[in-house]
Structures are given as C-alpha cells and as structure tokens.
Amino acid sequence: MSRFGHNPRTIAQEQVDRPMAAFVRDYGEGEATGWHHHGRAQVLYAIEGVMRVDTLAAHFVVPPGRALWVPSGLEHEVRSQGRLAMRSLFFRADAAKVGERMTAVLGVSSLLRELILAACAEPLEWDEAGRGGHLAALIAEEIARAPRLPFGVPALHDARLRRLAQALSKQPASDLTLDEWAQRCGASARTLARLFHRETGMGFARWRQTLRLTEAAALLAGGATPAQAAASVGYASAPAFGAAFRAAFGITPGEAR
C-alpha cells in the first residue's frame, strides 16, 4: 500500500520482460490520476497540453518540449491543463541509464521526441534484436544526455504556508508582502519566514519568483505571448521578465513558447 492508502499502479508496461515499454493515454481538461506510484522508473512526456505533476517534495509544470523523470516508487499525481496527450516510457531498473533517484524535468530534443513517438508505435513485446531494441537503446542514451531544467516549485507542508501557496497559485501577480500574507494566514511574518527556510531552503521572495516563472512557463506553453505571461505573473517589465526567465531556465520566453 502507498502512504496515501492506494495500491501501486501496475500495468502491462511494468510487467513485460523488456527493458523499456511505452504507454499512451489522453486526458481531458482537469483530469487527474490520483496519487500513486509505479514499480518502474518513468518518463512522462506530453505531445499536447501541459502536465502538472505533484510529488511530496515539489510541484512541477511540464509543458510540451519537456519531460519529467519519475523514479520508481515515487508517490506522484498528474493533472492535466487543457487536453493532454501523454506518452510515457517505463524503464526496467537495469535499463534506466539516467540512474537518478530525484525527480527531474528534462529538455526533449527533436530526436528524442521522434524516438518516443516511434517507441509508442511498437508492440508491447517488441523485437529486442530488431527496430524496438535499437529504439530503446537510443532513447536511453538520449535521456541520459538530456539537460535537466529547474521547472519545479518546492512543496509546502505547513497548513499556513499551503494557504498562502494556494492563493498565490491562483493569483501569481499578487504583490502582497510577507507581512500582509501573515495577517491572512494566521501567523507572524517572522514565523512564515522561518517556515519557508525550513521547508524549502529559500526565502519567500525567491520561492514566489520560482512559482511565478513556473506559472509563466505554463502560460507560454498554452500560447500566451511573453508580454502576456509577464503581466499575468506580476512582472511590469517584459525585459525584466525575460532576464529572470532566462536566468532560471536557460531559455528565453520566446523559446519556451
């Protein structure tokens, strides 16, 4: 049983005797998988739509062009933003060259994208000596080489911080100070500041900027212009937004769009 009281998800892709197996599923607006975990490591990738993935440690926004490495056994929930066309890969322990025990957002090259789609077209028990085997080997190499991107927002667990986070997620442009949030959350600003450092290792201002930029990435993936995304998350200056976005993610807002 998982810590959330659910059985681990077990699907054919986790039981087949192959080092890698592809899984295809589409979701409607606002659908969620519920909290669960898998016995094999997984790469979550969407050819359409934005995935919002929650773990106990962080919240991830995964737009098209990015994928999420999910270690085996990790509790997580996937929620769709818009129509979501998900293409997932499961890796047997001896085949996961990434070898990471931490969740990571991956940059997906044009080559890796086409390899994922090709793998999804293969039968479940693909020919290990044929095309399927070649695809699996090359996919493992490309995932190991893929850049890791900081698209995660550290999760908050204290009830007062969670109220703040939920409100800011709905209105990321809010410019309320920590003192003003303290009045709304039932704690002193000093207490909130201490909790932020304890739970995330960063201060409120940096955490809020991380949330704003991550939400901006989701807006850009949905078709918003850089100026629209900047205004929606509280940046009055498009150049300042562009500089902060590039510093955080290594790409410009235009490239993210």
Rosetta blueprint (number, residue, H / E / L):
1 M L
2 S L
3 R L
4 F L
5 G L
6 H L
7 N L
8 P L
9 R L
10 T L
11 I L
12 A H
13 Q H
14 E H
15 Q H
16 V L
17 D L
18 R L
19 P L
20 M E
21 A E
22 A E
23 F E
24 V E
25 R E
26 D E
27 Y E
28 G L
29 E L
30 G L
31 E L
32 A E
33 T L
34 G L
35 W L
36 H E
37 H L
38 H L
39 G L
40 R L
41 A E
42 Q E
43 V E
44 L E
45 Y E
46 A E
47 I E
48 E E
49 G E
50 V E
51 M E
52 R E
53 V E
54 D E
55 T E
56 L L
57 A L
58 A E
59 H E
60 F E
61 V E
62 V E
63 P L
64 P L
65 G L
66 R E
67 A E
68 L E
69 W E
70 V E
71 P L
72 S L
73 G L
74 L L
75 E L
76 H E
77 E E
78 V E
79 R E
80 S E
81 Q E
82 G E
83 R E
84 L E
85 A E
86 M E
87 R E
88 S E
89 L E
90 F E
91 F E
92 R L
93 A H
94 D H
95 A H
96 A L
97 K L
98 V L
99 G L
100 E L
101 R L
102 M L
103 T L
104 A E
105 V E
106 L E
107 G E
108 V L
109 S L
110 S H
111 L H
112 L H
113 R H
114 E H
115 L H
116 I H
117 L H
118 A H
119 A H
120 C H
121 A L
122 E L
123 P L
124 L L
125 E L
126 W L
127 D L
128 E L
129 A L
130 G L
131 R H
132 G H
133 G H
134 H H
135 L H
136 A H
137 A H
138 L H
139 I H
140 A H
141 E H
142 E H
143 I H
144 A H
145 R H
146 A L
147 P L
148 R E
149 L E
150 P L
151 F L
152 G E
153 V E
154 P E
155 A L
156 L L
157 H L
158 D L
159 A H
160 R H
161 L H
162 R H
163 R H
164 L H
165 A H
166 Q H
167 A H
168 L H
169 S H
170 K H
171 Q L
172 P L
173 A L
174 S L
175 D L
176 L L
177 T L
178 L H
179 D H
180 E H
181 W H
182 A H
183 Q H
184 R H
185 C H
186 G L
187 A L
188 S L
189 A H
190 R H
191 T H
192 L H
193 A H
194 R H
195 L H
196 F H
197 H H
198 R H
199 E H
200 T H
201 G L
202 M L
203 G L
204 F H
205 A H
206 R H
207 W H
208 R H
209 Q H
210 T H
211 L H
212 R H
213 L H
214 T H
215 E H
216 A H
217 A H
218 A H
219 L H
220 L H
221 A H
222 G L
223 G L
224 A L
225 T L
226 P H
227 A H
228 Q H
229 A H
230 A H
231 A H
232 S H
233 V L
234 G L
235 Y L
236 A L
237 S L
238 A H
239 P H
240 A H
241 F H
242 G H
243 A H
244 A H
245 F H
246 R H
247 A H
248 A H
249 F H
250 G L
251 I L
252 T L
253 P H
254 G H
255 E H
256 A H
257 R L
